[in-house]
Amino acid sequence: MADNHRKIGTLSVHPLSLGGNVFGWTADEKQSFAVLDAYAEAGGNFIDTADVYSAWAPGNEGGESETVIGNWLAARGNRDDIVVATKVGNGMPVHRGLAADAIKTGVEESLRRLRTDYIDLYYTHVDDTSQPVEDIIATLDGLVKEGKVREIAASNISADRLRRSLEFSDRSGLAKYVAIQPHYNLVSRDTYEGELADVAAAHGLAAVPYFALASGFLTGKYRPGTTVDSARSEGAAGHLESERGLKVLAALDEVAAAHDAEPATVALAWLAARPTVATPLASARTVEQLRPLLAFVDLELTEAELGRLTEASA
């Protein structure tokens, strides 16, 4: 099989980034291990988590996802084969924000939970506008120089702050963001397209979109008159109330039928074909949910099909 990996800075990653937000939340450790094993067996190597996952679950404090992934890496002995992305700066009570001390505390705690001595890709999870971009970059650069982080990236950041961060890195010769993780999918395009995507393209950043399946809406399981038992059902079902949502569903059904594929597979294939996108990010709490996500890697959409989806989502 040809090497279909994507480049994010110096990192070589599988076309699907596996989201770890469900680990320790809707998937317990045993279920999470099954998904992680299936992903790795399919050639997957790019796992995404955050220090705050899954603090929203009853009885959780945050860090549960990193702990599950760390336990899996230790149990399988495959740390060198896996590209681990995690994040700092969003809601962990003892290190909220992106002040230097918060970042330094956050990375140490993530390393401990992940049971590793380095993080491959370290994101600022939510920008902290109380901190100068120069200070944030300087702190992250220190982590790179110490060998605790290989590459740095940003999520949930304005185009202006991203641009200033990148320009400062260029001027100062410090570590530079190599990726951006935006909210981006077929029913949410203006959250990335435009100025933010333009800055990413100008600086050669790789995009790793989150909510790639719009909280499950783009799997096609949400239809008018149906009820879905899911922790995310309310947000996903809301897209049924928009004309765009219904148009996108119709286009997905049409293209999926032509390929005997599932709507989720088609939605990820469209996203992966967008400018700057390196790997869509999607999560699965069961092996059955993982299969259509992985399938997009082998799905080749025609220019006409991509255009049909793009038009429907406009």
C-alpha positions in Angstrom: 0.0 0.0 0.0 1.3 3.5 -0.9 2.2 5.8 1.9 -0.7 8.1 2.4 0.5 9.9 5.4 0.4 13.7 5.7 3.0 16.0 7.0 2.4 18.3 10.0 5.7 20.1 10.5 8.2 17.3 11.0 5.5 14.8 11.9 4.2 12.1 9.6 0.5 11.3 10.4 -2.3 9.1 9.2 -5.1 10.9 7.2 -7.5 10.5 10.1 -6.8 12.0 13.4 -8.5 10.0 16.1 -10.2 12.1 18.7 -9.8 11.2 22.3 -12.6 13.3 23.8 -14.8 10.2 24.3 -12.2 8.3 26.2 -13.0 8.3 29.9 -16.4 9.8 29.0 -18.8 7.8 26.8 -16.2 5.1 26.3 -14.6 3.4 29.4 -11.0 2.2 29.3 -11.9 -1.2 27.9 -14.0 0.3 25.1 -11.3 2.9 24.5 -8.6 0.3 24.2 -10.7 -1.6 21.6 -11.1 1.6 19.5 -7.4 2.5 19.8 -6.3 -1.0 18.9 -8.5 -1.1 15.8 -7.3 2.3 14.8 -3.6 1.3 15.1 -4.2 -2.0 13.3 -5.6 0.0 10.4 -2.4 2.0 10.2 -3.6 4.9 12.3 -0.9 6.8 14.3 -2.4 10.3 15.1 -4.3 10.5 18.4 -5.7 13.8 19.6 -6.6 14.6 23.2 -6.5 17.5 25.7 -5.8 18.0 29.4 -9.4 19.0 30.0 -10.9 15.9 28.5 -13.3 14.6 29.9 -14.0 17.0 32.8 -17.6 17.5 31.7 -18.6 13.9 32.7 -20.1 13.4 36.2 -17.4 12.5 38.6 -14.5 13.5 36.3 -12.0 16.2 37.0 -10.3 16.4 33.6 -7.3 14.4 32.4 -9.2 11.1 32.1 -8.7 10.9 28.3 -4.9 11.5 28.6 -4.8 8.8 31.4 -6.6 6.2 29.2 -4.3 7.0 26.3 -1.2 6.8 28.5 -2.3 3.5 29.9 -2.9 2.2 26.3 0.5 3.3 25.1 2.2 1.7 28.1 0.2 -1.6 27.7 1.0 -1.8 24.0 4.6 -0.6 24.2 4.1 1.5 21.0 4.8 5.0 22.1 7.4 5.6 19.3 4.9 4.6 16.7 2.2 7.0 17.8 1.9 10.8 17.2 0.2 12.2 20.3 -1.4 15.6 20.2 -2.7 17.2 23.4 -3.6 20.7 24.5 -3.3 23.3 27.3 -5.2 26.3 28.4 -8.8 25.4 28.5 -10.5 25.0 31.8 -8.2 22.9 34.0 -8.7 24.7 37.3 -5.1 24.8 38.4 -3.7 26.1 35.1 -6.4 28.0 33.3 -5.2 30.2 30.5 -1.8 30.5 28.8 0.4 32.3 31.3 3.9 30.8 31.5 3.3 29.0 34.8 0.0 27.6 33.5 1.6 26.2 30.4 4.6 24.8 32.3 2.3 23.2 34.9 0.0 21.9 32.2 2.7 20.1 30.2 4.1 18.4 33.2 0.7 17.0 34.2 -0.1 15.9 30.6 3.3 14.1 30.4 2.6 12.3 33.7 -0.9 11.2 32.6 0.3 10.2 29.1 3.1 8.3 30.7 5.7 9.7 28.3 8.5 12.2 28.3 7.5 14.1 25.2 4.4 15.3 23.4 4.5 15.3 19.6 2.1 18.1 18.9 1.1 20.6 21.7 -1.8 22.9 21.1 -2.9 26.1 22.8 -6.5 25.0 23.3 -8.1 28.3 23.6 -6.3 31.6 23.1 -5.7 33.7 26.2 -5.8 37.3 25.0 -4.6 38.5 28.4 -1.2 37.2 27.4 1.0 38.7 24.7 1.5 36.3 21.9 5.3 36.9 22.3 5.1 35.5 25.8 3.1 32.4 24.8 5.5 31.6 21.9 8.5 32.1 24.1 7.1 29.7 26.7 6.3 27.1 24.1 9.7 27.5 22.5 11.2 26.7 25.9 9.3 23.4 26.0 10.6 22.5 22.5 14.2 23.3 23.5 13.8 21.1 26.6 12.6 18.2 24.4 9.2 18.0 26.1 7.4 19.0 23.0 8.2 18.3 19.3 5.9 20.7 17.5 3.5 23.4 18.6 0.0 24.4 17.3 -3.0 26.5 18.0 -6.7 26.1 18.3 -9.6 28.5 18.8 -7.5 31.6 17.9 -8.3 34.7 15.9 -6.7 35.3 12.5 -5.0 38.4 13.9 -3.5 36.7 17.0 -2.4 33.7 14.8 -0.7 36.0 12.3 1.1 38.0 15.0 2.2 34.7 16.7 3.6 33.4 13.4 5.3 36.6 12.5 6.9 36.8 15.9 8.3 33.3 15.6 9.7 34.2 12.2 11.3 37.4 13.5 12.7 35.8 16.6 13.8 32.4 15.3 11.6 30.7 18.0 9.4 27.7 17.6 6.5 28.3 15.2 3.0 26.9 15.0 2.8 24.2 12.4 -0.9 23.4 12.6 -4.2 24.9 13.5 -7.3 23.1 14.8 -10.4 25.0 13.7 -14.1 24.2 14.0 -14.8 23.3 10.4 -17.2 21.0 8.5 -19.8 20.9 5.8 -22.3 22.8 7.9 -19.8 25.1 9.5 -17.6 26.7 7.0 -17.4 30.3 8.1 -15.7 29.2 11.3 -12.6 28.6 9.3 -12.8 29.8 5.7 -11.8 33.3 5.0 -9.1 35.2 7.0 -8.2 32.4 9.3 -7.7 29.9 6.5 -5.8 32.6 4.5 -3.3 33.1 7.4 -2.8 29.3 7.7 -2.2 29.0 4.0 0.2 31.9 3.9 2.3 30.3 6.6 2.0 26.7 5.4 0.0 25.5 8.5 -1.8 22.2 8.4 -5.4 22.3 9.5 -6.8 19.5 11.7 -10.5 20.4 11.9 -12.5 19.5 14.9 -16.3 18.8 14.9 -15.5 17.3 11.4 -18.8 15.5 11.6 -20.8 18.3 13.3 -21.2 16.4 16.5 -22.5 13.4 14.6 -25.0 15.2 12.3 -22.9 14.4 9.2 -23.1 10.6 9.9 -26.6 10.8 8.5 -28.2 9.3 11.6 -30.1 12.5 12.4 -33.2 12.8 10.2 -36.5 14.7 10.6 -38.7 12.9 13.0 -35.9 10.7 14.4 -34.5 10.6 18.0 -30.9 9.6 18.6 -29.6 8.5 22.0 -26.3 10.4 22.1 -24.6 12.8 24.5 -24.3 15.2 21.6 -27.7 14.7 20.0 -29.1 18.2 20.9 -26.4 20.1 19.1 -26.3 17.7 16.1 -30.1 17.6 15.6 -30.2 21.4 15.5 -28.8 21.3 12.0 -32.1 19.8 10.8 -33.7 23.1 11.4 -31.6 24.9 8.8 -32.0 24.8 5.0 -28.2 24.2 4.7 -28.4 21.2 6.9 -31.1 19.6 4.9 -29.3 20.4 1.6 -26.1 18.9 2.9 -27.8 15.7 4.0 -29.4 15.3 0.5 -26.0 15.8 -1.2 -24.3 13.4 1.2 -27.0 10.8 0.6 -26.6 11.2 -3.2 -22.8 10.9 -3.2 -22.7 8.2 -0.6 -25.1 6.1 -2.7 -22.9 6.4 -5.8 -20.0 4.9 -3.8 -21.9 2.5 -1.6 -20.4 4.5 1.3 -21.7 6.0 4.5 -22.4 9.7 4.8 -19.7 10.1 7.4 -17.1 8.7 5.0 -18.1 11.2 2.3 -18.2 14.1 4.7 -14.6 13.4 5.9 -13.5 12.9 2.3 -14.8 16.3 1.3 -13.2 17.9 4.3 -9.8 16.2 3.6 -9.9 17.7 0.1 -10.3 21.3 1.3 -7.3 23.7 1.1 -4.9 23.5 4.0 -6.6 20.5 5.6 -4.1 17.8 6.5 -6.3 15.4 8.5 -9.9 15.6 9.7 -10.4 14.9 13.4 -13.1 12.5 14.4 -13.9 10.3 17.4 -15.5 6.9 17.9 -16.6 5.2 21.1 -16.9 1.8 19.4 -15.1 -0.1 16.7 -18.2 -0.1 14.6 -18.3 3.7 14.7 -14.6 3.8 13.7 -15.0 1.9 10.5 -16.7 4.5 8.3 -14.3 7.1 9.6 -11.3 5.1 8.4 -13.0 4.3 5.1 -12.6 7.9 3.8 -8.9 7.3 3.2 -9.7 5.0 0.3 -12.7 7.0 -1.0 -11.9 9.0 -4.1 -14.6 11.6 -4.9 -14.8 13.2 -8.3 -14.5 16.9 -8.9 -18.2 17.0 -9.7 -19.0 15.2 -6.4 -16.8 17.6 -4.4 -18.5 20.5 -6.2 -21.9 19.1 -5.4 -21.1 19.0 -1.7 -19.4 22.4 -1.7 -22.5 24.0 -3.4 -24.9 22.3 -1.0 -23.0 23.6 2.0 -22.6 27.2 0.8 
